[in-house]
Amino acid sequence: MLKTKVKASSITNLTDARYFAAMGVEWLGFNLNSKEADVISTENFKEIEEWVEGVQIVAEYGDESWEKIREGVEEVVPNVVQLGGNYGVDEMLELPASVGVIKEIVIDQSSQPRDLLETMEEMEGHVQAYVLNFSANQINWQNLEQGKPFSVKDLTSMADQFPILIEMDLDVPQLEKCLQLEQLEGITVKGGEEEKTGFKSFDELDDFFDALMP
């Protein structure tokens, strides 16, 4: 068991899926948003899903059209969907009862804790976890330490009230600081391309997961 929950996202190949599953992540995420470059086909999604077990499978849709999301959920039947954009409780209630929801909230320089808390309060009871996506606007741990757009203390306070995962480019020393925030539900890591089919170097991720081991 890892020191905190981990969601692996944007997985496009079986090599990544097996690696992350073996490392003990909580969620395996696959990007099914047709607007994005690292999208995976539903066929490949299903093929990879058959080879892994013991993890929750997440269909990451972001701001994909609602019509495509509903059709996709019926086709791939994930454990969880990750929704971004303006999707809220009304849309969540249209999903099958067996499908959980992770809500992605993109953080920018104007993001304020009071607004984020209000958003999370509106969705309480309908969401498994909230992903605060700092990476989308290149906001890093050092920025938070400087109070931009808000402080580590603010993040801690929010995480004390709601299950929050942070999506941020972290090196190992920053990860170790992050792990000191026991209130956080967890973090996210990203998959990537194989060097060739079935082969990929995991040296950097190995160091990252070493820091996550108890």
C-alpha positions in Angstrom: 0.0 0.0 0.0 1.3 3.4 -1.0 1.6 6.4 1.4 -1.2 8.1 -0.5 -3.7 7.2 -3.2 -2.5 7.5 -6.7 -4.4 8.0 -9.9 -2.5 7.2 -13.1 -3.9 9.1 -16.1 -3.7 9.3 -19.9 -2.7 5.7 -20.2 -2.3 4.6 -23.8 -0.5 1.3 -23.7 -0.6 -2.0 -21.8 3.0 -1.5 -20.6 2.0 1.5 -18.6 -1.2 -0.1 -17.3 0.6 -3.1 -16.0 3.4 -1.0 -14.4 1.0 1.3 -12.5 -1.3 -1.6 -11.5 1.7 -3.5 -10.1 2.8 -0.4 -8.2 -0.6 -0.3 -6.4 -2.3 2.7 -7.8 -6.0 3.2 -6.9 -7.2 4.3 -10.4 -6.1 3.7 -14.0 -7.3 6.5 -16.2 -7.7 6.5 -20.0 -8.2 9.7 -21.9 -11.3 9.3 -24.1 -11.7 13.0 -25.0 -11.6 13.1 -28.8 -10.3 16.7 -28.6 -7.0 15.8 -27.1 -3.8 14.4 -28.5 -3.3 11.5 -26.1 -6.8 10.1 -26.7 -7.1 6.3 -26.7 -9.6 4.4 -28.9 -12.4 2.5 -27.2 -11.0 -0.7 -28.8 -7.6 -0.2 -27.2 -9.2 0.8 -23.9 -11.2 -2.5 -23.7 -8.1 -4.6 -24.7 -5.9 -3.0 -22.0 -8.7 -3.2 -19.4 -8.9 -7.0 -19.8 -5.3 -7.4 -18.7 -5.4 -5.5 -15.4 -7.2 -6.1 -12.2 -7.4 -4.8 -8.7 -7.8 -1.1 -9.8 -10.6 1.2 -10.6 -10.9 1.9 -14.3 -11.5 5.6 -15.1 -12.8 7.0 -18.4 -11.4 10.5 -18.6 -13.7 12.7 -20.7 -12.8 16.2 -19.6 -14.8 18.7 -21.6 -16.0 16.2 -24.3 -19.5 16.8 -25.5 -22.2 15.3 -23.2 -23.7 13.2 -26.0 -20.3 11.5 -26.6 -19.8 11.0 -22.9 -23.1 9.2 -22.5 -22.5 7.1 -25.5 -19.0 6.3 -24.4 -20.0 5.2 -20.9 -22.5 2.8 -22.3 -19.9 1.3 -24.6 -16.9 1.0 -22.3 -18.7 0.7 -18.9 -15.9 2.1 -16.6 -15.9 2.0 -12.8 -15.5 5.8 -12.8 -15.8 8.7 -15.2 -13.7 11.9 -14.9 -15.6 15.0 -15.9 -14.3 18.5 -16.5 -15.7 21.6 -18.1 -19.0 22.8 -16.8 -20.5 19.4 -16.0 -22.2 19.3 -12.6 -24.8 17.3 -10.6 -27.5 17.4 -13.3 -25.2 15.5 -15.7 -23.9 13.2 -13.0 -27.5 12.1 -12.2 -27.8 10.9 -15.9 -25.0 8.4 -15.5 -25.6 4.8 -14.4 -25.7 4.4 -10.7 -22.9 1.9 -10.8 -20.5 4.5 -12.3 -18.6 6.8 -9.9 -17.4 10.3 -10.7 -14.2 12.2 -10.3 -14.5 15.9 -11.0 -11.6 17.7 -12.6 -11.2 21.4 -11.7 -8.5 23.3 -13.7 -6.6 25.7 -11.5 -5.4 29.1 -12.9 -3.9 32.2 -11.5 -7.4 33.6 -10.6 -8.5 30.5 -8.7 -9.6 31.2 -5.1 -10.3 28.7 -2.3 -13.7 30.2 -1.5 -14.8 29.6 -5.1 -13.3 26.1 -5.2 -15.0 25.2 -1.9 -18.4 26.4 -3.3 -18.0 24.2 -6.4 -17.1 21.2 -4.3 -20.0 21.8 -1.9 -22.4 21.8 -4.8 -21.3 18.4 -5.8 -20.9 16.8 -2.4 -22.4 13.3 -2.3 -22.1 12.9 -6.1 -18.3 12.8 -6.5 -15.7 10.2 -5.4 -12.9 12.7 -5.5 -11.8 16.1 -7.0 -8.8 16.5 -9.2 -7.3 20.0 -8.9 -5.4 20.2 -12.1 -2.5 22.6 -11.6 -0.4 21.2 -14.5 -2.8 22.6 -17.2 -1.5 26.2 -16.4 2.0 25.2 -15.4 1.4 26.0 -11.7 3.9 24.1 -9.5 4.6 23.4 -5.9 7.0 26.4 -5.6 4.2 28.7 -6.8 2.0 27.3 -3.9 4.7 27.9 -1.4 4.8 31.5 -2.6 1.0 31.8 -2.3 0.2 31.8 -6.0 -2.7 31.4 -6.8 -3.2 30.3 -3.2 -1.1 28.8 -0.4 -0.2 25.3 0.7 -2.2 26.2 3.9 -5.2 26.9 1.7 -4.8 23.6 -0.1 -4.5 21.8 3.2 -7.7 23.4 4.5 -9.7 22.4 1.4 -8.3 18.9 1.5 -9.4 18.7 5.1 -13.0 19.2 3.9 -13.1 17.3 0.6 -11.3 14.3 -1.1 -8.7 16.1 -3.2 -6.2 14.7 -5.7 -3.6 17.1 -7.1 -2.4 17.0 -10.6 1.0 18.8 -10.7 4.5 18.2 -12.1 6.3 17.1 -8.9 9.9 16.1 -8.5 10.8 13.7 -5.7 11.7 16.4 -3.1 8.4 18.2 -3.9 6.5 14.9 -3.7 8.0 14.3 -0.2 6.7 17.8 0.9 3.3 17.0 -0.6 3.1 13.7 1.3 3.4 15.7 4.5 -0.1 17.0 3.8 -1.9 14.0 5.3 -5.3 15.6 4.5 -4.8 15.1 0.7 -6.6 12.2 -0.8 -3.8 11.6 -3.3 -1.9 12.6 -6.4 -2.0 11.9 -10.1 0.8 10.6 -12.4 0.7 10.4 -16.2 1.4 7.7 -18.6 3.4 8.2 -21.8 4.4 6.7 -25.1 6.3 3.4 -25.3 9.8 3.5 -26.8 8.8 0.5 -28.9 5.9 -1.9 -28.4 6.1 -3.6 -25.1 9.2 -1.6 -24.0 9.6 1.5 -21.9 12.0 2.9 -19.4 10.5 3.6 -16.0 13.6 4.9 -14.2 12.1 8.3 -13.3 8.8 6.8 -12.2 10.7 4.1 -10.2 12.3 7.0 -8.1 8.8 8.6 -7.8 7.2 5.4 -6.5 10.1 4.6 -4.2 9.2 7.8 -2.4 5.6 6.7 -2.2 6.4 3.3 -0.6 5.8 3.1 3.1 
